Amino acid sequence: MKRIGLFVLALLLGVFVGSHAHSVRAQAATPVFQITGAWSPHTSCTPSTGQTTLCIASDGVWVSTAGAAFTQLGGGVAGVTSVTVNGGTPQTGAVALTIPTQATTTSTTVLK
């Protein structure tokens, strides 16, 4: 009689565990965490020596590795938008320049 009781108990336990082992529950679609940044430029962020610093700023997402200067992640900063040659009208887009083989440089131009 003990054997039958243990068998029935084991059978019920197996059915209980088996019915719960294969259940599937819906997963929530909410994010685990969210990061927001202050609306100020990356120049307000401070790199830390020996650490990687992530700066989410008004002018993009920036990273500093081991205290180095910040580098922008993703899209780059816009460069030169127009070129003026010899005081002429500003040229935009692809600008073709014809430079003679004996060109003389008369001044130095610094791009900022």
N, C-alpha and C positions, 0 to 999 in steps of 0.2 A: 504494500500500500504506500510505503514511503517512496518507492521508486516511481510510482504513478504520479504522486503528488509533486515530486521534484521534476518529473518530465513535463507535467502540465505547467508548473511554474516557469520552467525554462522556455517552454513554448510561448507562453504569454509574454515573457520578457523579450524574447526574440521578435515577436510580432510588434510589440511596442517600440522597440529600438528600430526595427526595420521601417516602420511607418513614419518615423520622424527623421530618419537618416537621409531620405531622398526629397525632403521638402525644399522648395525654392521660394525665397522671398524677394520681392521687388526691391531694387536698390534705389535710393534717393538720388536725384539728379542735382543736388545742391553742391557747390564747391566746398572743398575742405577748408580753404582759407583764401583770403583776398588781400592783396597788397595795394595800398594807395599812396600816392606821393603828394607832397606839398606843391602848391602852384608857385614855385620859384625856380630860377635857373640852376643848372648843375654846379655853378660856381659857389653856391651856398653849401654844397656838400664837402665834407672833409675826408680825404683819404687817410687811412691808418696804416702805419708801417707794420709789415708782417701779416696783414689781413687783406682779404678781398672785400671791397666795399661796393655795394650796388646802390646806385642813386637814381630814383625815379623822380624826374623833375619836369618842369614846364617845357623844356626844350629837348626832351627825349629821355631815354634810359641809358645810363652811363655806368661803367664799371672801372674800378681801380684795383689792380692786382699788386699786392705787397707794397702798397703805399705809393705806387707810380701815378703819373698823371691820369686823369679820367679819359676813357675812350668811349665813344658813343656806340651803342649796340643798335643794330637794325639800319635804318636809313641814315645816310650821311648828311652832313651839313651842306647847304647849298654853297657852291663856289662862286666863281665869277659869272655874272649875269649878262654883262656886255663888255665890249672892247672898243676903245676909241683910238684911232690911228692918226697921228700927226694933227691932232686937234679937230678932226672931222666929226661926223655924226656918229653916235654910238651904234655899234653893230651887235646884233644878237644872233643866237643859233650858231651854225657852223660858219666861221669866218675864215676866208681864204686870204692869205697874205703872200704877195710876190716880193721876195727879198732879193735884191741884186747880189751877185757874187762878190762885189767889192763894197758891201755895205759898211758904213761907219757908225759906230755907236757914239752918240753924243751925250747921253745921260743914263743914269741907272734908275730903273723902276723897281719899287718895292711893293709887293702885293701884300695887303693886310687882310 
